Amino acid sequence: MANKQQGRIVETPTEARQAEPGPSVLALLTISLGLAVLILGVVWFVFFRT
């Protein structure tokens, strides 16, 4: 558990790395993936459709 020493919060390296990605990270990855698929689909449709 983090403790305070001389007015500063001190954590072990393991404690400092224990962040949890929130729902905003999942939304960002989902939107990015969807946009990439959409752009690749448009490129394929414009250039490679016979």
C-alpha positions as CSV (number, residue, x, y, z in Angstrom):
1,M,0.0,0.0,0.0
2,A,1.2,3.5,-0.8
3,N,2.5,5.5,2.1
4,K,3.5,9.1,2.6
5,Q,7.1,10.0,3.4
6,Q,8.2,13.6,3.8
7,G,5.0,14.9,2.1
8,R,5.4,12.6,-0.9
9,I,3.5,9.5,-1.9
10,V,5.8,6.5,-2.2
11,E,4.9,3.3,-4.0
12,T,6.8,0.2,-4.9
13,P,7.4,-0.3,-8.6
14,T,4.7,-3.1,-8.7
15,E,2.1,-0.8,-7.1
16,A,3.0,2.0,-9.5
17,R,2.4,-0.2,-12.6
18,Q,-1.0,-1.5,-11.5
19,A,-3.2,0.7,-13.7
20,E,-6.4,-0.5,-15.2
21,P,-7.4,0.6,-18.6
22,G,-10.9,2.2,-18.4
23,P,-13.8,2.0,-20.8
24,S,-12.4,4.9,-22.7
25,V,-9.4,2.8,-23.8
26,L,-11.7,0.1,-25.1
27,A,-13.8,2.6,-26.9
28,L,-10.8,4.2,-28.5
29,L,-9.5,0.8,-29.7
30,T,-12.9,-0.2,-31.0
31,I,-13.4,3.1,-32.9
32,S,-9.9,3.0,-34.3
33,L,-10.3,-0.6,-35.5
34,G,-13.7,0.2,-37.1
35,L,-12.2,3.3,-38.9
36,A,-9.3,1.2,-40.2
37,V,-11.6,-1.4,-41.6
38,L,-13.8,1.2,-43.2
39,I,-10.9,3.0,-44.8
40,L,-9.4,-0.2,-46.1
41,G,-12.8,-1.2,-47.5
42,V,-13.1,2.1,-49.3
43,V,-9.5,1.8,-50.7
44,W,-10.3,-1.8,-51.9
45,F,-13.6,-0.7,-53.5
46,V,-12.0,2.3,-55.3
47,F,-8.8,0.7,-56.5
48,F,-9.2,-3.1,-56.7
49,R,-12.8,-3.6,-57.7
50,T,-13.1,-5.1,-61.2
